[in-house]
Every structure is written in structure tokens, then in C-alpha cells.
Amino acid sequence: MRYILNIEGMSCMGCVRTVSKIIEKHGGRVDVVSLEEKRAVFDIDTSEKIDDIVKEIESKGYRVTGIKGEG
């Protein structure tokens, strides 16, 4: 399933790498993490990991302001 997370607080390529690594650590396949659009787009096999991904992203000081699952 594809997910889109709206993420506030990313300000540099280091932030992009941090968010990407968190998603990959939980089994996600990152399509894009965009500073300009303030979002991450990725595929993951199970929705059970979404809460873990969001919690870890927020533990790094970012704020997830929206979650959208597609197909």
C-alpha cells in the first residue's frame, strides 16, 4: 500500500535522509521525501508499521500533520 505523510519541520537534506532511513528501517520503500512539498511518499506491505514510523519521525523533532493511504 502507498502512503503519503505530511511532515512539518524538515529543513535540509539531512532531514530527508533521516526520514527516509526511518521509513526503510520499518520495511518501507521510499518513493520520495520532499522538502518543498513537506511530505514523504512510500510503499509498505503492512499498515501496522505506520504508527511506529510516525512515532519515530516525531521523536526526531518533526511533526506528522497528515497520513493518507492509497490502494
C-alpha positions in Angstrom: 0.0 0.0 0.0 1.2 3.5 -0.8 1.2 6.1 2.0 1.7 9.9 2.0 2.8 11.6 5.2 2.7 15.3 5.5 5.7 16.3 7.6 6.5 19.7 9.1 9.9 20.7 10.3 12.2 19.3 7.6 14.7 22.0 6.6 17.7 20.3 4.9 18.9 17.2 3.0 19.9 15.7 6.4 16.2 15.8 7.4 15.3 14.0 4.1 17.9 11.3 4.8 16.7 10.9 8.4 13.1 10.4 7.4 14.0 8.1 4.5 16.1 5.9 6.9 13.2 5.7 9.4 10.8 4.5 6.7 13.2 2.0 5.3 14.1 0.7 8.8 10.4 -0.3 9.2 10.2 -2.0 5.8 9.0 0.8 3.6 10.2 1.5 0.1 10.6 5.3 -0.3 9.5 6.9 -3.5 10.2 10.5 -2.4 10.8 12.6 0.7 10.3 16.2 -0.4 11.4 19.3 1.4 9.4 21.6 -0.9 6.2 19.6 -0.6 6.8 18.7 3.1 5.9 15.1 2.5 7.1 11.5 2.2 5.7 9.1 -0.3 6.4 5.4 0.2 5.1 1.9 -0.2 4.8 -0.6 2.7 3.4 -4.1 2.9 1.6 -3.7 6.2 -0.3 -0.8 7.7 0.7 -2.0 11.2 4.1 -0.2 10.9 2.6 3.3 10.2 2.2 4.2 13.8 5.8 3.1 14.5 7.1 5.2 11.6 5.1 8.3 12.7 6.3 7.9 16.3 9.9 7.6 15.3 9.7 10.6 12.9 8.2 12.7 15.6 10.8 11.6 18.1 13.4 13.2 15.9 11.6 16.6 16.2 9.4 16.6 13.1 5.6 16.8 13.1 3.4 14.5 11.0 0.4 16.5 10.2 -1.4 14.1 7.9 -1.5 10.5 6.8 -3.1 9.3 3.6 -3.2 5.7 2.4 -3.8 4.8 -1.2 -4.8 1.4 -2.7 
